[in-house]
Amino acid sequence: MAKVLIIEDDPLISRMYQKIFTFEKFEVEMAKDGQEGLDKARQVKPTIILLDVMMPKLNGLQVLEKLKAEAETKTIPVIILTNLSGQVDAETALAKGAVKYIVKSEHDPKQVSDMVKEIIAGYTRDEIPGTPAPAQPA
Amino acid sequence: MLAVFLVLILVPYGVLGVTNYLEARNLHTESALSSRRTLVQLSAAALRNRFDHVVDVGKSLATKIVFRQLISQGKWEEAVKLLQTVPDEFSFVDQVALFEPGGVLKALHPYAEGVIGKDFSYRDYYKGVSNNWQPYVSDVFTKAAEPRNNVVVAAIPIKTDNQQVLGLLVLTIEVDTFTQWTKDVDVGPGSFVYYVDKSGNAVGHTVYGDQNEVVSLASEEPVSKVLQGERGVKETYSRTDMENQVIAYEPVKNYGWGAMVQQPSTAAFAIRDARLHSLAIFYSLSTFFLIVLAYITYRFMKLLYLYRENEKVFLESIGDGLVAIDRNWKVTLWNKSASKLTGWSAAEAIGKPFQEIVRFIREKDGQPHSEFIVDAMKTGKVHSMENHTLLIRKDGTKISVGDSAAPVFNQSGKVSGVIIVFRDVSKEVELERSRDEFFSIASHELRTPLTAIRGDSSMMLQYYGEQLKDPALKEMVEDIHAGSVRLIELVSDFLDSSRLEQGRIKFKLSEFDLVPVIKSVLGDVESIAKQKQLDLKLQPTENLPNVVADPDRLKQIIFNLVGNALKFTEHGSVTLELRPETDSVTLTVTDTGSGIPADKQPLLFQKFQQAGRTTMTGDVTQGSGLGLYISRMLAEGMGCSLMLEHSVEGTGSTFALTLPLAGHRPLPIDPATSQSKPVGLG
């Protein structure tokens, strides 16, 4: 089962992504700041990481640098979550090894999860959650 | 000022006037006196001629042979009979008398009682003629015989051929005759001639010396002088006439007499005085006018000075730095605010090359910025300073400045210099910066909750369909989702336009094929077209060369154009077409929508404009009104152009986006640093 780690400090956003990935049958791990995110990445070895840029403690770019510097985590694809399009941070993130950046406000959560699935398909052999079926909450 | 004028102009003028006056006075005085001299010479000559004539008459009578024989025979009475016709023939002869050589009167015609036989050797004329027995003209004296008139006589000796004196012939001339003679010469108005005899007695004088009286004028200076043989002209005060008189005098040669011409000074100098009078009037008037002129000039200069002072005060009071330069960039004017802003005093700045004193640089690259001045000088139009210009002060510190350069024209309409106005915009820049920051933070902070609303509402619709069976509830959730999407777009547009205006959007230019980009946009909006049953298509084009642009931004523009077309079209189609040209390609987006009214077309690309919309009636469902504004700024920022090609109300519109082809970029822009053109805010 694909495991997604969402590193996002804003509870509104993090809960939203937590829900969509849960609906889409992902195993979801959450981290509320950069340091926690880095620790969890090392610990749970997620299939993919969604990484916010602006965060307390370690910011997204610093987390990315560390992830890419460590053998254990450097192969994990990282998607950068940003607030604005065309920000320098996003460009830098791509240069530092992120696979994509997503402007949060421009996409519905479902579109984000679809993008994540596409990327996982290209990067890993992990099981990808099947074609989305209207999930029923418990 | 006035004093200087007086000294420089009026004093020399005054000196000239006085000199002229004196010269004219001398000249005219001399001229008047000279005419007097001439007249007196004529009068003297006339009297001499008279005397010569009298003597000649006497001589011719005295030398007649018969007459001499009668005298020599002592026949005086017979002799005088020969002379009976003389007073008739010569009107000036009043009486003829014959004397024996000793001075005793022997005969007389016309006859008079009681004098024949008397001895007159005491008389002046006897003494005069007997001196050397030559003809002699006497002084005036009163006759011994009746009527005892005053007379002058000519005494002619009667001689034999061998010079033996036989007697005396005396011709008497009455003083009245002289009075007649004085009228021979016209001596001018108020003027008269008289003679003085050897003793200085007046003869032929209009006032003195009538028939009964002999008046001596010997004591008067001109008379004493003429009797000494001097000639001349003199102005003296006459007690009798109670006024100044000009007296000219001339000796009568051979006879010891003098001729005098007298005239009142007023008459003698009438012409002179008239001339001098007009000269004086001329100088007085011209001096008066000069003074008036000087005064007017003085007032005018004073006004001008005041006006200039006022102007100076105005210039000094202006809060903006104001500097004027001439065509050679030399500083010609420098106000107080310029000193305050730059740190250079007017004394330090004026006359110096402008660039040495005032250094404007661009904030972004530190390069000197003087294009706006060059342009103002060249084009004769007002040119503004670029935004984000810094002024390097005298102490090296920098301040943000803004404003413009305006040309100054000379009288022939040519640019003679430039006036540069600049002011400290540090506060404005700071304000702008903090406003942008606020704007940026606000948009950013708005986005996060909006993203949550959007995301959560979309998930509710997608994953809780069962619970949303009530169509009203579902519609509300749909509205929440749509509303959040619109809000997010609005915030994005605000942020985009703000960043474009500040030149903070960087373009990543690259070469690429335009068609896939267009197709990807069409893919995104396909659903809308389908929903509205509009025919959305791209006309195929073959062998289209690559274009140069920022693909993401280009997508944003095309998205906006196609989105607008779909938004404002209810029936028909939205057609995209590519028109390759030599160095560019133009993408047209044509719709069959409502079209744009002609009067609204010029406003189309302005901020917050949507054709036909006002603040109050604005249809907010149609977007922020920033779309075309942002699109055009994006297009221009990466070297493209965007315009409305044509639009007919009710028929539809065509927008045209022109992109440069690879290798034909109008301006080589380094992709790393290229920025949209800075545009003034607001």
Contacts between the chains, C-beta under 8 A, distances in Angstrom:
chain1	res1	chain2	res2	distance
A	10	B	448	5.5
A	12	B	448	6.5
A	12	B	449	6.3
A	12	B	451	7.7
A	12	B	452	3.7
A	13	B	448	6.3
A	13	B	451	6.2
A	13	B	452	6.1
A	13	B	455	7.7
A	15	B	452	8.0
A	16	B	451	7.6
A	16	B	452	5.5
A	16	B	455	4.3
A	16	B	456	5.8
A	16	B	459	7.4
A	17	B	455	7.8
A	19	B	456	7.8
A	19	B	459	6.1
A	20	B	455	7.4
A	20	B	459	6.0
A	23	B	459	7.0
A	23	B	463	5.2
A	83	B	444	5.7
A	83	B	447	5.3
A	83	B	448	6.9
A	83	B	451	7.9
A	84	B	444	7.0
A	84	B	447	7.7
A	84	B	495	6.9
A	85	B	492	7.4
A	85	B	552	7.7
A	86	B	505	6.6
A	86	B	506	7.7
A	86	B	552	7.0
A	88	B	506	7.9
A	104	B	447	7.6
A	104	B	448	7.9
A	104	B	451	4.8
A	105	B	447	4.9
A	105	B	450	6.2
A	105	B	451	4.4
A	105	B	454	6.9
A	105	B	488	4.6
A	105	B	491	8.0
A	105	B	492	7.5
A	106	B	488	7.3
A	106	B	492	8.0
A	108	B	454	6.6
A	108	B	455	6.3
A	108	B	458	4.0
A	108	B	459	7.9
A	109	B	455	4.4
A	109	B	458	6.3
A	109	B	459	5.6
A	110	B	458	6.5
A	110	B	459	7.2
A	110	B	462	5.8
A	134	B	462	7.5
A	134	B	463	6.7
A	134	B	465	6.6
A	135	B	463	5.7
A	136	B	466	7.4
A	137	B	463	7.0
A	137	B	464	7.2
